[in-house]
Amino acid sequence: MKNLFILLSLLLLTACSTGSKNIPDSFSATSEEGLVAGTITFEGDTPVNEIYRFFYRPILGERKFIRQNSGKVMITMREGKGKAFNGDFNNKKTYLFVLKLKPGSYAFTQYNYLDHYGPAGMVSSSKEFALPFEVKKGEISYVGEYTYKDKAEKGTPRIFVSSSITRDIKELKLKYTAIEWDRTADKTPKSGNTGGGIIEFL
C-alpha cells in the first residue's frame, strides 16, 4: 500500500538513528518498567530507502493502555548529501534499539519505509505480522536481531529473526554504559505470525 508522504517535516523532527526510547541513566530490578533491546541489520551495500519504521504495540490490555504504549523504531538513512548506512556497528549496517516499556505482552507488527524525500516521496507499508515479546518489571530482555532484506523477491521473506545476543550485548555495553547488561535474558522470538511469509524465524 502506498500513501503520499505528507507529514515528512514532522517526522524528521522526531526521527532518531536508533529508535531508542527513554533510555534511563540506570536501571534496576526494582524498576516498575522493563527494558527491551535488540538490533536491526540491513543487507546490501547501500540503503534502498530514506526512512524505515518498525511499529510495535501491546497485544493485550485495554484500548487506552495499547494506545499509550504503542510506538516505533525509526531509522533515517541520511549521511552527508546521500543515503548511507549510519548504524552503530557492523560497517554501520546494524542499529541498536532499546525501549523502556510498561509490563505486558507486545509485538512488532508492521514496518513501512519512505522511498525518497520530497513531495513525490511515497510510503510503502507491509502486511501485519507479529514478532512477540514480553516486558516484565525490572527485567532486561533481548528480543533478537532482525535482518532486513531490501531486495527480497516477491513471496520470499524480508525479515529474518535470529539471536546474536553475545555480540549485541558487547555493543550495548559500549553505547549505554550505565545499564547492567550482564543480566539480560535472551527472549528472541522463535515463532509468530509471519504475515504470509514476510518473516522467517531462524
CORMOWO-V710534 format. One record per residue. N is the residue number from 1. RES is the residue in three letters. SS is DSSP state (H for helix, E for strand, L for the rest). PSI is psi as a letter, one per 20 degrees, with the letter a starting at -180 (NA if undefined). OMEGA is omega in radians with two decimals (NA if undefined). Layout:
n->N res->RES ss->SS psi->PSI omega->OMEGA
n->N res->RES ss->SS psi->PSI omega->OMEGA
//
This chain:
n->1 res->MET ss->L psi->p omega->-3.12
n->2 res->LYS ss->E psi->p omega->3.12
n->3 res->ASN ss->E psi->q omega->3.09
n->4 res->LEU ss->E psi->p omega->-3.05
n->5 res->PHE ss->L psi->n omega->-3.02
n->6 res->ILE ss->L psi->h omega->-3.01
n->7 res->LEU ss->L psi->k omega->-3.07
n->8 res->LEU ss->H psi->g omega->-3.09
n->9 res->SER ss->H psi->h omega->3.11
n->10 res->LEU ss->H psi->g omega->3.14
n->11 res->LEU ss->H psi->h omega->3.13
n->12 res->LEU ss->H psi->h omega->3.11
n->13 res->LEU ss->H psi->h omega->-3.09
n->14 res->THR ss->H psi->j omega->-3.08
n->15 res->ALA ss->L psi->q omega->3.03
n->16 res->CYS ss->L psi->q omega->-3.00
n->17 res->SER ss->L psi->h omega->-3.06
n->18 res->THR ss->L psi->i omega->-3.12
n->19 res->GLY ss->L psi->j omega->-3.12
n->20 res->SER ss->L psi->q omega->-3.02
n->21 res->LYS ss->E psi->o omega->3.02
n->22 res->ASN ss->L psi->l omega->-3.14
n->23 res->ILE ss->L psi->p omega->-3.11
n->24 res->PRO ss->L psi->q omega->3.06
n->25 res->ASP ss->L psi->h omega->3.06
n->26 res->SER ss->L psi->r omega->-3.11
n->27 res->PHE ss->L psi->p omega->-3.07
n->28 res->SER ss->L psi->r omega->3.14
n->29 res->ALA ss->L psi->i omega->3.13
n->30 res->THR ss->L psi->j omega->-3.13
n->31 res->SER ss->L psi->q omega->3.09
n->32 res->GLU ss->L psi->i omega->3.13
n->33 res->GLU ss->E psi->r omega->3.10
n->34 res->GLY ss->E psi->q omega->3.07
n->35 res->LEU ss->E psi->q omega->3.07
n->36 res->VAL ss->E psi->p omega->-3.13
n->37 res->ALA ss->E psi->q omega->3.09
n->38 res->GLY ss->E psi->a omega->3.13
n->39 res->THR ss->E psi->q omega->2.98
n->40 res->ILE ss->E psi->p omega->-3.11
n->41 res->THR ss->E psi->p omega->-3.13
n->42 res->PHE ss->E psi->p omega->3.02
n->43 res->GLU ss->L psi->r omega->3.10
n->44 res->GLY ss->L psi->r omega->-3.11
n->45 res->ASP ss->L psi->h omega->3.11
n->46 res->THR ss->L psi->q omega->3.11
n->47 res->PRO ss->L psi->q omega->3.13
n->48 res->VAL ss->L psi->h omega->-3.03
n->49 res->ASN ss->L psi->r omega->-3.08
n->50 res->GLU ss->L psi->g omega->-3.07
n->51 res->ILE ss->E psi->p omega->3.05
n->52 res->TYR ss->E psi->p omega->3.10
n->53 res->ARG ss->E psi->p omega->3.14
n->54 res->PHE ss->E psi->o omega->-2.98
n->55 res->PHE ss->E psi->q omega->3.05
n->56 res->TYR ss->E psi->q omega->3.10
n->57 res->ARG ss->E psi->q omega->2.99
n->58 res->PRO ss->E psi->q omega->3.11
n->59 res->ILE ss->L psi->i omega->3.05
n->60 res->LEU ss->L psi->q omega->3.09
n->61 res->GLY ss->L psi->r omega->3.13
n->62 res->GLU ss->L psi->r omega->-3.09
n->63 res->ARG ss->H psi->g omega->-3.12
n->64 res->LYS ss->H psi->g omega->3.12
n->65 res->PHE ss->H psi->g omega->3.13
n->66 res->ILE ss->H psi->g omega->-3.13
n->67 res->ARG ss->H psi->g omega->-3.06
n->68 res->GLN ss->H psi->h omega->-3.04
n->69 res->ASN ss->L psi->j omega->3.02
n->70 res->SER ss->L psi->q omega->-3.14
n->71 res->GLY ss->E psi->a omega->-3.09
n->72 res->LYS ss->E psi->q omega->2.91
n->73 res->VAL ss->E psi->o omega->-3.10
n->74 res->MET ss->E psi->p omega->3.14
n->75 res->ILE ss->E psi->p omega->-3.12
n->76 res->THR ss->E psi->p omega->-3.14
n->77 res->MET ss->L psi->n omega->3.13
n->78 res->ARG ss->L psi->o omega->3.10
n->79 res->GLU ss->E psi->o omega->-3.04
n->80 res->GLY ss->L psi->c omega->-3.07
n->81 res->LYS ss->L psi->i omega->-3.08
n->82 res->GLY ss->E psi->a omega->3.08
n->83 res->LYS ss->L psi->p omega->3.09
n->84 res->ALA ss->L psi->q omega->3.03
n->85 res->PHE ss->L psi->p omega->-3.12
n->86 res->ASN ss->L psi->k omega->-3.06
n->87 res->GLY ss->L psi->a omega->-3.00
n->88 res->ASP ss->L psi->h omega->-3.13
n->89 res->PHE ss->E psi->a omega->-3.13
n->90 res->ASN ss->L psi->l omega->-3.08
n->91 res->ASN ss->L psi->k omega->3.12
n->92 res->LYS ss->L psi->j omega->-3.14
n->93 res->LYS ss->L psi->i omega->-3.09
n->94 res->THR ss->E psi->p omega->-3.08
n->95 res->TYR ss->E psi->p omega->3.03
n->96 res->LEU ss->E psi->q omega->2.92
n->97 res->PHE ss->E psi->q omega->3.10
n->98 res->VAL ss->E psi->p omega->-3.13
n->99 res->LEU ss->E psi->p omega->3.01
n->100 res->LYS ss->E psi->o omega->-2.98
n->101 res->LEU ss->E psi->q omega->3.05
n->102 res->LYS ss->E psi->q omega->-3.11
n->103 res->PRO ss->L psi->q omega->3.11
n->104 res->GLY ss->E psi->a omega->3.09
n->105 res->SER ss->E psi->p omega->-3.06
n->106 res->TYR ss->E psi->r omega->2.98
n->107 res->ALA ss->E psi->q omega->2.83
n->108 res->PHE ss->E psi->p omega->-2.94
n->109 res->THR ss->E psi->i omega->-3.07
n->110 res->GLN ss->E psi->q omega->2.98
n->111 res->TYR ss->E psi->q omega->2.92
n->112 res->ASN ss->E psi->r omega->-3.14
n->113 res->TYR ss->E psi->q omega->3.04
n->114 res->LEU ss->E psi->p omega->-3.06
n->115 res->ASP ss->L psi->h omega->3.08
n->116 res->HIS ss->L psi->q omega->3.14
n->117 res->TYR ss->L psi->q omega->3.07
n->118 res->GLY ss->L psi->r omega->-3.06
n->119 res->PRO ss->L psi->h omega->3.13
n->120 res->ALA ss->L psi->j omega->3.14
n->121 res->GLY ss->L psi->p omega->-3.08
n->122 res->MET ss->E psi->q omega->3.07
n->123 res->VAL ss->E psi->p omega->3.04
n->124 res->SER ss->E psi->p omega->-3.10
n->125 res->SER ss->E psi->q omega->3.12
n->126 res->SER ss->L psi->r omega->2.88
n->127 res->LYS ss->L psi->r omega->3.09
n->128 res->GLU ss->L psi->q omega->3.10
n->129 res->PHE ss->L psi->a omega->3.10
n->130 res->ALA ss->L psi->o omega->2.94
n->131 res->LEU ss->E psi->n omega->-2.96
n->132 res->PRO ss->E psi->q omega->2.99
n->133 res->PHE ss->E psi->q omega->-3.10
n->134 res->GLU ss->E psi->p omega->3.08
n->135 res->VAL ss->E psi->p omega->3.13
n->136 res->LYS ss->L psi->q omega->-3.13
n->137 res->LYS ss->L psi->p omega->3.01
n->138 res->GLY ss->L psi->j omega->-3.10
n->139 res->GLU ss->L psi->q omega->3.07
n->140 res->ILE ss->E psi->p omega->-3.10
n->141 res->SER ss->E psi->p omega->3.00
n->142 res->TYR ss->E psi->p omega->-3.03
n->143 res->VAL ss->E psi->j omega->2.95
n->144 res->GLY ss->E psi->r omega->3.01
n->145 res->GLU ss->E psi->p omega->3.11
n->146 res->TYR ss->E psi->o omega->-3.14
n->147 res->THR ss->E psi->o omega->-3.04
n->148 res->TYR ss->E psi->p omega->-3.11
n->149 res->LYS ss->L psi->o omega->-3.08
n->150 res->ASP ss->L psi->g omega->-3.00
n->151 res->LYS ss->L psi->k omega->3.09
n->152 res->ALA ss->L psi->p omega->3.10
n->153 res->GLU ss->L psi->q omega->-3.14
n->154 res->LYS ss->L psi->p omega->3.14
n->155 res->GLY ss->L psi->j omega->3.10
n->156 res->THR ss->L psi->q omega->-3.11
n->157 res->PRO ss->L psi->q omega->3.07
n->158 res->ARG ss->L psi->h omega->3.14
n->159 res->ILE ss->E psi->p omega->3.13
n->160 res->PHE ss->E psi->p omega->-3.04
n->161 res->VAL ss->E psi->p omega->3.13
n->162 res->SER ss->E psi->r omega->3.11
n->163 res->SER ss->L psi->p omega->2.99
n->164 res->SER ss->L psi->l omega->-2.95
n->165 res->ILE ss->H psi->g omega->-3.12
n->166 res->THR ss->H psi->g omega->3.10
n->167 res->ARG ss->H psi->g omega->-3.03
n->168 res->ASP ss->H psi->h omega->3.10
n->169 res->ILE ss->H psi->h omega->3.09
n->170 res->LYS ss->H psi->g omega->-3.13
n->171 res->GLU ss->H psi->h omega->3.09
n->172 res->LEU ss->H psi->h omega->3.11
n->173 res->LYS ss->H psi->h omega->-3.14
n->174 res->LEU ss->H psi->h omega->-3.04
n->175 res->LYS ss->H psi->h omega->-3.09
n->176 res->TYR ss->L psi->n omega->-2.94
n->177 res->THR ss->L psi->i omega->-3.06
n->178 res->ALA ss->L psi->i omega->-3.07
n->179 res->ILE ss->L psi->q omega->3.11
n->180 res->GLU ss->L psi->m omega->-3.04
n->181 res->TRP ss->H psi->i omega->-3.13
n->182 res->ASP ss->H psi->i omega->3.13
n->183 res->ARG ss->H psi->j omega->3.11
n->184 res->THR ss->L psi->p omega->3.08
n->185 res->ALA ss->E psi->p omega->3.12
n->186 res->ASP ss->E psi->o omega->-3.13
n->187 res->LYS ss->L psi->k omega->3.13
n->188 res->THR ss->L psi->p omega->-3.13
n->189 res->PRO ss->L psi->q omega->3.14
n->190 res->LYS ss->L psi->i omega->-3.14
n->191 res->SER ss->L psi->r omega->3.14
n->192 res->GLY ss->L psi->a omega->3.10
n->193 res->ASN ss->L psi->o omega->-3.07
n->194 res->THR ss->L psi->j omega->-3.14
n->195 res->GLY ss->L psi->k omega->3.13
n->196 res->GLY ss->L psi->k omega->3.10
n->197 res->GLY ss->L psi->j omega->3.09
n->198 res->ILE ss->L psi->h omega->-3.05
n->199 res->ILE ss->E psi->q omega->3.00
n->200 res->GLU ss->E psi->p omega->3.11
n->201 res->PHE ss->E psi->p omega->-3.07
n->202 res->LEU ss->L psi->NA omega->NA
//
